[in-house]
Amino acid sequence: MNYLQYYPVDVVNGEGTRCTLFVSGCTHYCKGCYNQKSWSFDAGILFDSEMEQQIINDLNDSRIKRQGLTLSGGDPLHPRNIEVLLPLVKRVKSECKGKDIWVWTGYKLAELDEYQRQMLPYIDVLIDGKFIQEQSDPSLIWRGSANQIIHYLK
């Protein structure tokens, strides 16, 4: 899996101060997508064990209290990304006590297959649904368009 950007300190993509990882790869191709370069699975940098450890270290860094990890993209729940992200979210939950995990996906919660659903026990907040430009509303918190739903899973 590749990623486009990693923000060790982010106050925009979820509640509180967070670490945010923008993964590569999305097949929804939403009209008006703000991050079209994330559609390619080959875009960005290879996510490796060093980057995974950096995220764990940042989440546990007591100098800057972070509430949790945000996964966005691209689409973190695309099947090609789960092989890498599932071990990451498991580590966050086991090694970063009290940290939450937020995930943005173009898939609808009800449409997730069994493979994708492996991620759900580790996700606290899931924002689902494709971005629909005709329903775009900049006043929506944590959503780009009105069809997207914030699911508080925990």
Contacts in CASP RR format, 6 or more apart in sequence:
PFRMAT RR
TARGET T0000
AUTHOR 0000-0000-0000
METHOD contacts of the structure
MODEL  1
MNYLQYYPVDVVNGEGTRCTLFVSGCTHYCKGCYNQKSWSFDAGILFDSE
MEQQIINDLNDSRIKRQGLTLSGGDPLHPRNIEVLLPLVKRVKSECKGKD
IWVWTGYKLAELDEYQRQMLPYIDVLIDGKFIQEQSDPSLIWRGSANQII
HYLK
1 23 0 8 1.000
1 24 0 8 1.000
1 41 0 8 1.000
1 46 0 8 1.000
1 47 0 8 1.000
1 80 0 8 1.000
1 81 0 8 1.000
1 83 0 8 1.000
1 84 0 8 1.000
1 85 0 8 1.000
2 23 0 8 1.000
2 24 0 8 1.000
2 25 0 8 1.000
2 41 0 8 1.000
2 42 0 8 1.000
2 43 0 8 1.000
2 44 0 8 1.000
2 45 0 8 1.000
2 46 0 8 1.000
2 47 0 8 1.000
3 21 0 8 1.000
3 22 0 8 1.000
3 23 0 8 1.000
3 24 0 8 1.000
3 44 0 8 1.000
3 45 0 8 1.000
3 47 0 8 1.000
3 51 0 8 1.000
4 22 0 8 1.000
4 23 0 8 1.000
4 24 0 8 1.000
4 35 0 8 1.000
4 37 0 8 1.000
4 38 0 8 1.000
4 43 0 8 1.000
4 44 0 8 1.000
4 45 0 8 1.000
4 73 0 8 1.000
4 74 0 8 1.000
5 20 0 8 1.000
5 21 0 8 1.000
5 22 0 8 1.000
6 19 0 8 1.000
6 20 0 8 1.000
6 21 0 8 1.000
6 22 0 8 1.000
6 51 0 8 1.000
6 54 0 8 1.000
6 55 0 8 1.000
7 13 0 8 1.000
7 19 0 8 1.000
7 20 0 8 1.000
8 19 0 8 1.000
8 54 0 8 1.000
8 58 0 8 1.000
9 17 0 8 1.000
9 19 0 8 1.000
9 64 0 8 1.000
9 66 0 8 1.000
10 17 0 8 1.000
10 18 0 8 1.000
10 19 0 8 1.000
10 20 0 8 1.000
10 70 0 8 1.000
11 17 0 8 1.000
11 18 0 8 1.000
12 20 0 8 1.000
13 20 0 8 1.000
13 70 0 8 1.000
13 72 0 8 1.000
13 102 0 8 1.000
13 104 0 8 1.000
13 142 0 8 1.000
14 70 0 8 1.000
14 102 0 8 1.000
14 125 0 8 1.000
14 142 0 8 1.000
15 67 0 8 1.000
15 100 0 8 1.000
15 102 0 8 1.000
15 125 0 8 1.000
16 66 0 8 1.000
16 67 0 8 1.000
17 64 0 8 1.000
17 65 0 8 1.000
17 66 0 8 1.000
17 67 0 8 1.000
18 66 0 8 1.000
18 67 0 8 1.000
18 68 0 8 1.000
18 69 0 8 1.000
18 70 0 8 1.000
18 102 0 8 1.000
19 55 0 8 1.000
19 58 0 8 1.000
19 59 0 8 1.000
19 66 0 8 1.000
19 68 0 8 1.000
19 69 0 8 1.000
19 70 0 8 1.000
20 69 0 8 1.000
20 70 0 8 1.000
20 71 0 8 1.000
20 72 0 8 1.000
21 55 0 8 1.000
21 69 0 8 1.000
21 70 0 8 1.000
21 71 0 8 1.000
21 72 0 8 1.000
22 35 0 8 1.000
22 38 0 8 1.000
22 72 0 8 1.000
22 73 0 8 1.000
22 74 0 8 1.000
23 38 0 8 1.000
23 47 0 8 1.000
23 71 0 8 1.000
23 72 0 8 1.000
23 73 0 8 1.000
23 74 0 8 1.000
23 75 0 8 1.000
23 76 0 8 1.000
23 81 0 8 1.000
23 85 0 8 1.000
24 38 0 8 1.000
24 40 0 8 1.000
24 41 0 8 1.000
24 42 0 8 1.000
24 43 0 8 1.000
24 44 0 8 1.000
24 73 0 8 1.000
24 74 0 8 1.000
25 38 0 8 1.000
25 39 0 8 1.000
25 40 0 8 1.000
25 41 0 8 1.000
25 43 0 8 1.000
25 73 0 8 1.000
25 74 0 8 1.000
25 75 0 8 1.000
25 78 0 8 1.000
25 80 0 8 1.000
25 81 0 8 1.000
26 33 0 8 1.000
26 38 0 8 1.000
26 39 0 8 1.000
26 73 0 8 1.000
26 74 0 8 1.000
26 75 0 8 1.000
26 78 0 8 1.000
26 106 0 8 1.000
27 39 0 8 1.000
27 75 0 8 1.000
27 78 0 8 1.000
28 75 0 8 1.000
28 106 0 8 1.000
28 130 0 8 1.000
28 131 0 8 1.000
29 39 0 8 1.000
30 106 0 8 1.000
30 130 0 8 1.000
30 131 0 8 1.000
30 132 0 8 1.000
30 133 0 8 1.000
31 132 0 8 1.000
31 133 0 8 1.000
32 131 0 8 1.000
32 133 0 8 1.000
33 39 0 8 1.000
33 131 0 8 1.000
34 131 0 8 1.000
35 73 0 8 1.000
35 74 0 8 1.000
37 43 0 8 1.000
38 73 0 8 1.000
38 74 0 8 1.000
39 74 0 8 1.000
41 80 0 8 1.000
45 51 0 8 1.000
47 84 0 8 1.000
52 87 0 8 1.000
52 88 0 8 1.000
52 91 0 8 1.000
55 69 0 8 1.000
55 88 0 8 1.000
55 92 0 8 1.000
56 91 0 8 1.000
56 92 0 8 1.000
56 95 0 8 1.000
56 96 0 8 1.000
58 66 0 8 1.000
59 66 0 8 1.000
59 68 0 8 1.000
59 69 0 8 1.000
59 92 0 8 1.000
59 96 0 8 1.000
59 99 0 8 1.000
60 95 0 8 1.000
60 96 0 8 1.000
66 99 0 8 1.000
67 99 0 8 1.000
67 100 0 8 1.000
68 92 0 8 1.000
68 96 0 8 1.000
68 99 0 8 1.000
68 100 0 8 1.000
68 101 0 8 1.000
68 102 0 8 1.000
69 89 0 8 1.000
69 92 0 8 1.000
69 96 0 8 1.000
69 99 0 8 1.000
69 100 0 8 1.000
69 101 0 8 1.000
69 102 0 8 1.000
70 101 0 8 1.000
70 102 0 8 1.000
70 103 0 8 1.000
70 104 0 8 1.000
71 85 0 8 1.000
71 89 0 8 1.000
71 101 0 8 1.000
71 102 0 8 1.000
71 103 0 8 1.000
71 104 0 8 1.000
72 103 0 8 1.000
72 104 0 8 1.000
73 104 0 8 1.000
75 81 0 8 1.000
75 105 0 8 1.000
75 106 0 8 1.000
75 107 0 8 1.000
76 85 0 8 1.000
76 103 0 8 1.000
76 104 0 8 1.000
76 105 0 8 1.000
76 119 0 8 1.000
77 103 0 8 1.000
77 105 0 8 1.000
77 106 0 8 1.000
77 107 0 8 1.000
77 112 0 8 1.000
77 116 0 8 1.000
77 119 0 8 1.000
79 113 0 8 1.000
79 115 0 8 1.000
79 116 0 8 1.000
82 115 0 8 1.000
82 116 0 8 1.000
82 118 0 8 1.000
82 119 0 8 1.000
85 119 0 8 1.000
86 118 0 8 1.000
86 119 0 8 1.000
86 122 0 8 1.000
89 101 0 8 1.000
89 119 0 8 1.000
89 122 0 8 1.000
89 123 0 8 1.000
90 122 0 8 1.000
92 99 0 8 1.000
92 101 0 8 1.000
92 122 0 8 1.000
93 99 0 8 1.000
93 101 0 8 1.000
93 122 0 8 1.000
100 124 0 8 1.000
100 125 0 8 1.000
100 154 0 8 1.000
101 122 0 8 1.000
101 123 0 8 1.000
101 124 0 8 1.000
101 125 0 8 1.000
102 123 0 8 1.000
102 124 0 8 1.000
102 125 0 8 1.000
102 126 0 8 1.000
102 127 0 8 1.000
103 119 0 8 1.000
103 123 0 8 1.000
103 125 0 8 1.000
103 126 0 8 1.000
103 127 0 8 1.000
104 127 0 8 1.000
105 126 0 8 1.000
105 127 0 8 1.000
105 128 0 8 1.000
105 129 0 8 1.000
106 128 0 8 1.000
106 129 0 8 1.000
106 130 0 8 1.000
106 131 0 8 1.000
107 116 0 8 1.000
107 128 0 8 1.000
107 129 0 8 1.000
108 128 0 8 1.000
108 129 0 8 1.000
109 126 0 8 1.000
109 128 0 8 1.000
109 149 0 8 1.000
109 151 0 8 1.000
112 120 0 8 1.000
120 126 0 8 1.000
120 153 0 8 1.000
123 153 0 8 1.000
123 154 0 8 1.000
124 152 0 8 1.000
124 153 0 8 1.000
124 154 0 8 1.000
125 150 0 8 1.000
125 151 0 8 1.000
125 152 0 8 1.000
125 153 0 8 1.000
125 154 0 8 1.000
126 150 0 8 1.000
126 151 0 8 1.000
126 153 0 8 1.000
127 142 0 8 1.000
127 143 0 8 1.000
127 148 0 8 1.000
127 149 0 8 1.000
127 150 0 8 1.000
127 151 0 8 1.000
128 148 0 8 1.000
128 149 0 8 1.000
128 151 0 8 1.000
129 147 0 8 1.000
129 148 0 8 1.000
129 149 0 8 1.000
130 147 0 8 1.000
130 148 0 8 1.000
131 144 0 8 1.000
131 145 0 8 1.000
131 148 0 8 1.000
132 145 0 8 1.000
132 146 0 8 1.000
132 147 0 8 1.000
133 145 0 8 1.000
134 145 0 8 1.000
135 145 0 8 1.000
135 146 0 8 1.000
135 147 0 8 1.000
136 144 0 8 1.000
136 145 0 8 1.000
137 143 0 8 1.000
137 144 0 8 1.000
137 145 0 8 1.000
137 146 0 8 1.000
138 144 0 8 1.000
140 146 0 8 1.000
140 148 0 8 1.000
142 150 0 8 1.000
143 149 0 8 1.000
143 150 0 8 1.000
END
